């Protein structure tokens, strides 16, 4: 017995000495030059019941979370809609069929599906053609009334609304409400660059002032006023230089979808006498065809893996649509606050102005984020939640981080970045097999974003192997 006790004492001494000989991960993080002057919030806990706090710093202060706000959207969507939920987008009519002619309007009714694509719209058009309808004496009316507040999130800045990551938010979407521009130099100097828009559309008009030059450095600028369809491009591209790619948002989404669907109907052999409009679907309208989204578990996978802002905004409003029959952000926020209380999260610790994290008006505490991650582990939808998180060194927004480190394949976390804000929250599998829940929020930094990211990553890597010998290793 004495020998066994002595052996345990020696092992404990060795572990203590090992821990003392290694720098404290939190101290190392806070002393990083890139974080000098920045606000840093950290909370790391075990998954024990109750959880043990290992490292903490400013855990009850407010921070802008950037895309870590999407964790709350993912959780409330899975809680209220369920991982198997699918969006059904119907095509309806208020008209009557006379031979090959439908005398009346077509109504494309938005229900909040962020994944609607051109191919699925094409299938709707084919479904009408399959009914041997060749003429529509009426208009194509796009109904986006399911959402009360449309277009942009609260607090979004005017100078990035033309980029694809700030796509307009409506109850109906098409190809994520954005297009991709590829700008390539012409074969010879002195002529305009060649521009390709994908998917092809006449909705955007190009003012191309990009000139192909003999040599030099590529220099491009792209701009579109938020309300306009004209895209202004200017700059220079040397002959033989690689193409440049820009993702741009599309303006006036309801009309864009109506025009696109009209083109797809024509492609399917159906002539529409009227025009694309917006409006309300009559109560007596009947369904002609429907298109279904993938299940929610796949939608949140895309939402978090690529950090899709449009998906976040639409899914949050879809929760309000289901719960209160009106997809408003205000209603969604109230539903979230009620759910936070049930989950044991102080509602005032989560102040969201949008669902995507683009807004600089969002504020959360590290404690609220970690509590959400802990609660998620107890819910029936946890598998869908965890599977949606990027994996360090493997996929999503973490695909190029943590490679060739002990954390590769062991970090399952949501990233977040806007100017001056860096965030990372999720789960970590240590090399000893133990799991940790963590959040790191950095605000108001002035160092290059890459340096701040590297500092955060070093902290996470240190957590994979730092000795945890005490029930309370907090700092």
PEVEN-V424945 format. One line per field, one symbol per residue. psi: psi as a letter, one per 30 degrees, with the letter a starting at -180 (. if undefined). A space follows every 10 residues. Layout:
BEGIN
psi->???
END
This chain:
BEGIN
psi->eeeeeeeeee eeeeeeeeef fkkkeeeeef gkefgkflkk kkkkllgljl lkkekkjhfg lkkkfbffff eeeeeeeeee ekfgkkkjjl kllgalkjbg kjjalkkjjk ggjfgkleee eeeeeeeeef ghkfkjialj kkjgffkejl dllkgkkfgg fflffhlkjl fkljhghllk kkjkllfllg lklkkkkklk kgekkkijgk kkleaakkjk kkkkkeflfk kkklakkkkf lllkkkkklk lheeeeeeee eeeeeeeggk kkfalkllak klfgklkell kkllleeeef eeeeefhjee eeeeeefeee eeeggjikee eeeeeeeeee eefgkjeffj jkflffgekg fkklleeeee eeeeeefflf geeeeeffkk kkgelafgeg kgkhlffkgf kjlklkklkg kkkkkbkkjl fgfkklklkk kklhlflkee eeeeeeeeee eefffkkjfk fjgl.
END
